[in-house]
Amino acid sequence: MRPAAVFWIVLLAAPSAWTADSWITIDTPMKPPAWAFLERQLLQANSKAAEKFGAKYLDSRGYLLHTPRWGTLDGPDDAIETFYNWTLLHALGGSDTVLTLFKKALEGHYKQYGELRTKLTKLAENGAYYKEFITQSDWFHTGEGMRGLMFLGLSDPNNATFRQRMQRFAAMYMGEDPEAPNYDPQNKVIRSLWTGSKGPMLHQATVYDWVGDPVPGSFHLLHNKAGRSKLLDLKTYYPKMLAHCKDYLDSVGDHPLNLAATHLALNAYMTTHDSKYRDWIVEYVTAWKQRTEQCGGNIPTNVGLDGKPGGEYNGQWWKGTYGWNFTIYDGEIEEIAHRNTFAAGSWPGFANALLVTGDQSFIATLRRQMDNIYAQKRIENGRTLLPQMYGDPRGYHQNGSPSWYHYTANLFTDRLLEIYFWSMDRKDLERLPQNGFLGYLEGREPDFPEKALAADLEAVRRTLRQMDADTTTADTRLADYLQALNPVHTQALTMLTLGAYLAGNIWSLHARFRYFDPERRRAGLPEDVAALVEKLSAGAATLTLVNLDATEARTVVVQAGGYGEHRFDSVSWNGKSRQMEGPTLWVRLEPGAGSRLEFQMTRYVHQPSLAYPWDRGWYPGPAR
C-alpha cells in the first residue's frame, strides 16, 4: 500500500460498508409533461439511428467500412471514436441493440487494426494494438478513442472481458507490466508523451510516428478545409500531412495529458475494488498537485524523468509538445497554430482523484489554475479576452522572457462549469454565464429542457438525412470521416436526466443521479419512465419522475451519483418524507403516476462502484 493513500482508505467507506437502502411508492397521477415525451422519443430515436448506422457502416465482422491507416490525424483512435457515446446512450436507457452493436464494433476494431502494417514507423509494423491496447500514442488521442470503452462498465459491470482488460491496461501505467514500463514509481512520472502497450517513447518521435504511411487512393481529408467536399489524392497530399506534425517531435517526460490514464485504474478499481488501483490514482495525481504548486499554481506541460517541472527543458515548465508554449507553424494549413492541451487530461485526472477520495483540494488546484489565467484578463471593445498560452510570445523557436500571450474570447466556460459541478461552491458561479443548462438550474430558463431535447432530436434527424445522402465508399473514407455521421446525440439527456455535464473529449461520469431497471436487470431508465433534474446544490437535489404508461406500473432504481459515490440522506415527495442512508432509492411508479422528489444528500462519501444495485446485496422487496 502506498502511504499517500492511507488516509483516504480510512475516510471513505468501501462498497461493502454501504448499509442502507429505501423504497417508496408514487401513486399520484401526473399530467404527462412535454419534456417527458421528448425524452422517451429521443431515447428511441437515438437507438434506431444507431441501428441504421451500424447496418450501413459496419460489416458482418464488426469492421468499420473505411480505409484503415496508422496516425493521429485519421488513425485507429478516430475509427473507434465514431462510437464514443453509444455506451453512454445505453446507460441512459437506449436499446440493448445499441450495446450489442458497440461490442461488435469494438471487437471488430481490435481485429481490423490488428491487421494494419506500417513501413515508415515501427509503432504499427505488427499492428496498431498489442494486448488490445494501442502500441504507443499520446493520451489526447488514446483518451478520445477509449471514451466508449470507458463507459462500457456502466451497462455491463459483470463482463469478465471488460474487467480483465481494465486490469491489464491499468497494469501498463502502474509499473506492473514489464513490457510496458510507462510509470516510474520512484519519481511518480509517466515517462513520455508517447506511451502504450509497448512502453514509453524515450527519444524524439518522427513525423511518421504521428502521420503513418501513405496509402493509395483519393480520400476526404477532414484536416484540410476542402477535404470534406472533394477527394484529395493521399500520396500527393502526404507531404502536407507530414508538415502538420513537423514540430510535434519532443516526447520525453511526463505531460498533463497522461493524467487521463487514471481512467484505466478507476475502471479497474470500480470492477474489482482492489485498493491498489485507488492508491495509484491518489499517488499519481497528488504528485501532479504538488508540481502544480511548485509552478505557482500553473499545471506544468513538461515534467522531467527526474520528477521535476520542466525537467527536460532546463526548468521551463511551459515547454513541450502540446504545452503552454506550443505555438507552431502548421505546414498543412500554412498558418501559425496555438495548441495548448493543459486541461485535456488534467481536468478528468484530478476529478478522478476527487471520486476516490472526496477531497475537494484536487478541484481547488484546477480553480487556482483558472484564477491565474483570469488574473491576466483584458477588456477590449467590451469583450473579455483571456490568454491561451504562456512562454515566448514571439514564437516557439525563440527565447524571450516568458509571459502570457495569444488572447482570445475563449473564457474556458466548459472547464469552469466542471469545476462548479464538482465543487457546488456558489463562488464558482461568479465567472459563469447563467444560461443554458446552468441558467435552467438557477431558475432563469424554465423552457430549457424542452428546447434542448427538441434540438437533440432534430440533430438525430439531421444526421440521419446526411447519412442517407452519403454516397462515399469505404475506399474514399479514412477513420475520421464517419465521426460526423454518428447519429447518436446524448448531451441533453445526460444533463437533464443525470444532472451531469460532460466537457472535453475524455470523461468520467460525474453525475448526481443514475437509473436502473430491476425488471430487465439492466442500467438505464425503464421503459416509459422519464426523469428530469430540476435543481442542484451542494447538499440537495430535486428530481421529477413520471411513468408515461397509463396501464402498467414501473419500478426504477435511482442511484446517488454515476458510480454510487454520493449518499441520499432523506427524500420528500407529495407531502411525505423518508430518512435514508444509502446510495439508492427504489421507486415504484403506479400507472400514469409521477412526482417531484426533493433529496437531501451528501456528495463524494462512498467509494465509486460499477456494481448493479441488486448485486450489492440490497433488495427492497415491497418496491417490486
N, C-alpha and C positions, 0 to 999 in steps of 0.2 A: 504494500500500500504506500502511495506517495504521501509524504507529510502534508503537502499543501492542501490536500482534500479531507483530512481527518475531521476538521470542524464541521464540514458540510454533511458528513455521514451522520453525525450526532444531531445536527439541526433539523434535517429533513427526514420524515418517516419513509421507510421503504414501502412499496406497494402492498406487501402483506400486512402492514400495520394499519391500513385504512379499515376502519372498523364499523362504519355506519352507512346505512342506505335508507331510502324512503320511497314511498309510493303515494300517489294521490289519484283521485278520480275527478274528472271535469265533466259535468253533465249540463252545463248552462248552454242553451242554444246560442249560436252566434251567426249573424248575417254574414255570409261569405264575403270577405274583403277582396277588392280587386287585386291587391298585391298577391294574395294567396293563389288566385287563379293564374296570374302571370308567373309565379314561382314554379307551380307544377307544370305549366306549359313550357317554361324554359328548360326544366329538367328533362322533359320528354323530347323537346326539340334537339337539345344537345346530344342526347343519346342516339336518336335516329340519325342525326347528322354524322356522328362518329361512325355509325354502321355504314353509311353511304361512302364516307371517306375510305374506310377500310376495304370496301368492295372495289373501289376504283384504283387505289394506290398501293395495296398490299397483295402479293401473290400468295399461293397456297402454302408456301413455306414461311410466310411472315416477312419476306424480303420487301423492303420499300422499293417501289419501281422508280429507280433513278440510276445514275452512273456513279458508283462509289469512288471516292478519292481520299487520300490522306491530306490533312492540312487543317488549319484553324479558320480559313476563310469559308470553306464549304466541305468540311470533312465529317468524320464519324459523329462528333457531338451534335452537329446540326441535323443529321438524319434522325436520331432518336429524340432530339428536342422537339421534333414535329408533334410528338405525343405528350408534351410536357405537362398538360393539365388534365389528362384523361383519368389518371388515378384519383386526382382531386375530385373530378366530376362524380366518379363512383362513390367516393366517401361522402359526398353531399347528398346522394340519393339517386344518381344516374343508374341506368340499367346494368344488369350483370353482364350483358354483352360487351359493354364498354371495357370492363375489366378483362374479360376474355381476350378482346382484341388487343389491349395493351400488352398482355403477356405474350400473345402471338408475335406482336411487333418487336418486343424486347428480345425474345429468344431468336427470332429471325435476324435481328440486328447483330447480335453476337456472332451468328454464323456467317452472315453476309460480309461483315467487316473482318471476320477471321480469315476470309479468303483473300483479302487485299494483299498485294505485294508491291513494294516500292524499291526503286533502284538508287534514287538520289538521296534518300535518307534511310538510316538504319532503323529508325523508330518503328516502321511498319514493314520491314523487309520480310517478316514472317507473320504478318497480320497486325491489325490495329490494336488487338486485345491479347493479353496474356493473363491467364487465370481469370478471364471475364472482366478484366479491368484494363483501361487504356494503358498502353505501354509507358508513354511519357507525354504529358501536356501540362499546360498551366490551368489553375483552378478556375479561371474566368470561363474557360471553355469546358473543362471537365464538369464543373458545377452545373452549367447550363444543360449539358447533356444528361445529367443524372436526376433532374428535377422530378420526372415521372416516377423513376425508381425509388427516390427518397420517400415518396408518399404512398408507395405500394403497401407498406405495412399498415396504413390506416384501414385498408379494406381486407387485408389478408395477413394478419399478425401471426397466424399459426403456420404460415407457409415455411416449411423447413428449408427450401432452397433460398428464400429471401434471407432468413436468419443466418444461414451458413455464409452466404455472400457478404452480408454486412460484417460478420465476424472476420472473414478473410480480408475484406477491403480495409477494415479498421486496423488490422494487424500490420498492413503495409505502411501505416502512418504512426504507429505506436512503438516501433522498434522491435517488433516481434517476428517479422518476416525477413530472413537473411537474404532473400533475393531482391528485396525492396527496402534497403536501409535509408528510407527517406528521412527518418527522425533521429536526431541526436539527443538522447535523454539527459546528457550532462549539461549541454548548453541550451536545451529546450528550444531547438530550432528545427523546422523542416528545411532541409539543406539546399533547396533550389526552387526557383520559379517553376522549373520543369520537373515533375515527379510522376510516378505511376507504378505499375506492377514491375517495371524493370529498374526501379530505384530512381535516385536523383541525377540530374544532369549537372556534373561538376566541372563544366567547361562552357565556353560560349556556344550557343546554338548556331545553326546555319539557317540561311533563308529557306533551304529545302526542308529543314525540320518544320518550319512554320507553314510552308506552302505545299509541300509534297511534289509528286511527279506530275507533269502534264499528261493528259490523256487525249487521244484523238477524238475529234468531233467539234461541233459548234454547240454552245450552251447559252442559257440565260444566266449571265453573271451578275448577281444582285449587288455585289460591291462596286459595280460600275453603274453610273447614273442611267445609262441607256440599256443596261443589261436585261431588265425585265421585258422591255418591249421588242428587243431584237436579239437575234442569235449572234454570238461572237465566237470566232474560232479560237479554241483554248490555246493551241500551240503558238499561234500568232500573238495572242494576248498575254501569254505566260510571263514574259519579261516584266510586264506591268505588275503582275501579281508578286513577283519577287521584289520589285521596287517598293511595294506596300510594306514589306516586312524587313527592309534592309537595316533599320535601326532597332530591331527587336531582339538583338542577339545576346545581351547581357543576361545571364541566367543564375549565377551562383549566389547563394544566400537566401534567407527567408523573405517572404513578402506577405502583406496582409491578405492577399487572395488565398493563401494557404489556410487561413482560419476557416474556410469553407470545408476543409477536411474533417472538422469536428462533426459534421453531419453523419459521417460514417460511424464514428464512435457513438453518437447519440442513438442512431437506429440499432446498433448492436446492443447498447445498454437497454433500450426500451423493449427489446425482444428477449434478452437473457437475464437482465437485472444483475449482471456481473459488475461489481463496483469498480473494477479496473478501468472500464470504459469511461465512467463518470470521473474517476480520478484523473485520467489523462486529459479530458476536456478542461477540467479546472486547472491542472498544471500548465497546459499549453496556453490557455487564454490568460491566465494570471501572469505568465511571462510576458505576453504582449501588453498587458495592462501596465506592467512595470516599465517596459521600454517606452511606452507612450508617455508616461510621466517623466521619463528622462529627457524626452524631446519637448518638454513644455506643454504637454497635452496634445501634441500632434502625432498621429499614427505614422510611424516611420514606414517608408516603402522599400527599404532595404535593411535587413539585419544580417550582419556577417556570420560566418560559420563559427565565430567566437562568441556569438550571442549578443553582440553589441550593435546598437543602432548605427547604420551607415558603415558597418564593418568592412564592406567590400569597396567603399568609396571614401576612405580616409575620414570617416565620421560624418560624411554628408548624408544624413538620413533621408533626404528628399530625392535622392538619385535612384536610378534603376529603371528597367523596363516596366511600363505601366505605373511609373512613380509620379510623385508630385511635380517633378521637373521633366516629365516625358513629353516634351514638345519636339516634334519631329517633322521632317518633310516627307509626306506620303507620296511616293513617286507614282502610285497608281492613279490617284485623283489629282495629282500635281498641285497640292495645297499643303500649307502648314496645318498640322493636326495636333490637338492637345488631348492626350489620352491618359488621364489620371484615374486609376481604379481603386483609390484608397478605401472606399466604402464598400465595394462589391463583396468582399469576403469578410471584412471586419464586422460589419453590422450583423450578419447572421451568426458569425462565430461568437461574438460577445453575447448575443441573445441566447445562444445555446448554453452558454455558461450560466446565464440567468435561469434557464429552465431547470438545470440540475442542482442549483444552489439556492435560488430565491434571493440572491444577493444583488440588490439594485446598484451597487457600486460599479458593476460592469456596465450598466447603462449610463452611469454618471461619466464614465470615460468617453463614451460617444457624445454625450451632451457637451463635455468640455471641448471636444474637437469642433463641434458646431459653434461654441462660444468663440473659439479662436478665429474661425472664419468670419463670423458675423462682426467681430471687433474691427474687421478691415472693410466693412461695407461702405459703399459710396452711393450718394443720391445724385443722379443725373437726369435732368428733364423730368423730374417727378418719379423716376424709376429707381428702385433699389437694385444695385449691382453688387455681386459678390465675387471674390477671386476663386478661380477653379484650380489654380496651380501655385506652386511655390518653388523657388530656386532662382535660376538666372533668367530674368525676363527677356534677355536678348536672344535666347535660344539655347537649345540643349547642348550645343557643342562649344560654348564659350564659358568663361569662368569669371562672371561678375559677382557682385555681392548678392547673396540670396535675399529674395523678397517675394511678397505675394504679387501675382500677376494674372493676366487673362480674366478680366472682369466680364461677367455676363449676367443676364437676368435669371439664370438658374439659381433658385433660392433653396435648393435641397429639400423641397417640401416633402417628398416621399420619405426621406430619411428622418426628417423631423416628426412626421406623423408616426413612424415606427417608434421613435423614442417616446412619444406621448402614450401610445397604446401599451407599451411595455411598462412605463412608469406610472401612468394615470396621475401624474403630478400636474395640477392646474397651471403651474408656472410654465410648463412646456407648451401650453396653448398660445403663449404670447406672440410667438413668431409665425403662427399658422393662420392662413386664411380660413375662416369658418364657413366654408361652403362644401358642396358635395356631401360625401358620407359624414364627415365631421360636422358640417352645418346641420345635417339632419339629426345627428345625435344630440346636438346642442339646441334643438327645437326651432331652428331657423328655416329649414326646408322640409316641411311635412310631406310634400309630394315626391321627395327624392326616391323612395322605394319603387313606386310605380314607374317613374321616369327611367331609373337605372335598369330595372328588369325589362322594360319595353325596349330600351336601347340595345341591351344584350340580345334580346330575342330578334331584333331586326339585324343585328350583326351576324347571328347564325344564318338567317335567311340570305343576307347579302353574300356571305362567304359561300354558301351552297350554290348561289347563282354563279359566282365566279368559278367554282369548282365544276359546275355543269358546262360552263363555257370554255373550260380549259382544254385546248387541243394539243398541248405539248405531249411528247412521248418520253419514255424513260431515257432514251439516248440523247435527249436535249436538256435533261434536268439534272442539276447537281444537288447535293444534300440540302442546301438551304432553300431551294425553290419552293418546296411544298409547305414550309412553315407558315407562309402567308395564306395557305389554303386550308389550314387546320380550322374546322368549323366550330370547334368547342369553345364557348365563351363562359367563363366561370366567375368573373370578378364580382358582378353584382350579387350572385348567390353567396359567394364567400363572405362578403361584407355583411349582407342583410340577414343571413341565417346563422352564421357563426360569430359575427362580431369580430372578424379578422381583417387585417389589412396586409396584403402581400405585395411588397415592393421589390424592385430589383429582379435579378434572374436566378437567385439562389435562395431557397426557402426552408424554414421550419414552420409548422402550423401553430403560430401563436394565435389562439382563438379564445373567446370567452366561453363558447359552447361548442359541443358536438353532439351528434344524434346517432341512435342505433335502433334497428328494427328487431325486436326479440322474436317476432313471429317467423321472420325469414332468416334469422340468425346472421345478420349482416350489418355493416355500417351504413349510415345514411338515413335520411328521413323516410319513414314508412310511406307506403302508397297512400295518396290523398291527404297527407299531413303537410301543413305549411307552417313555417316559423319565421318570426320577424323580431330581430333585436331592435329595441326602441331607445334604450338608454344604457350608458355605461359610466361607471365611476370606479374609484379605487376599491370600494367595498360593497358595491351594489350593481345590479343589472336588472333591466326589465325586458321581458320576452313575452311575445304573444304566440300561442299555439292554437291551431284550428284544424279540425277534421272536416274536410270537404265532402266526405261520403255521408249521405243522408240516411243510409240503411245499415252500415256496419261500423262497429266501434274499432278504434285503432289504439295500439299501445306504442308509445315512443319512450325510449330511454334518453334522458337529457344528461349530458356529461359536462362537468365544470372544467373547461379547458380542452384544447385539442388533444392533449395526452393525459387528461385527468389530473393536471398539475394544480388545479385550484380546488377549493372546498366550498360547498354550499353550507351556510350556517343556518339559514331559515328561508322559507318560501311563503308568500302570501298570495291568495287568489280568491276572488269573489267573496270577500269578507271573511275568509278562513285563513289560517296560518298554521305552519308546522315547523318546529325546530328540527334541524338536521345537523349532521356532522359527517359529511362524506362527499365524494365527487360525482355521485349520480342521483338522479331523481327519476323514478319510473312513473309515467303519466298515462292513465287510461282516458282516452277521449271518446266519449259516447258519440253516437251518430249526430253529425251536424253541430257538435259542441266545440266551444273554444273559450279561451280566457286569457287575460293578461296576468302574467306571473311576475311578482317582484321578489327578487332574490337578494338576500344579504350574503356576502361571500368573502372569503379570504383568498388572495391570489398567491400562487407560487409557494405552496406549503407542502405539496405532495411530490414525490418523485414521478417524473413522466413515465408513462407506460403505453404500449400499443395494445395491451390485452383488451379483449371484449369485456363488457361489464359482467356477463354471465360466466366468464372464465376466472373472475376474481373471487368467486365464492359467494356472491350476493345475489339472491333471487327472491324478491318480494312477491310471493305468490298471489296475494289479493289483487295486484295490479293486472295480472294476466286474465 
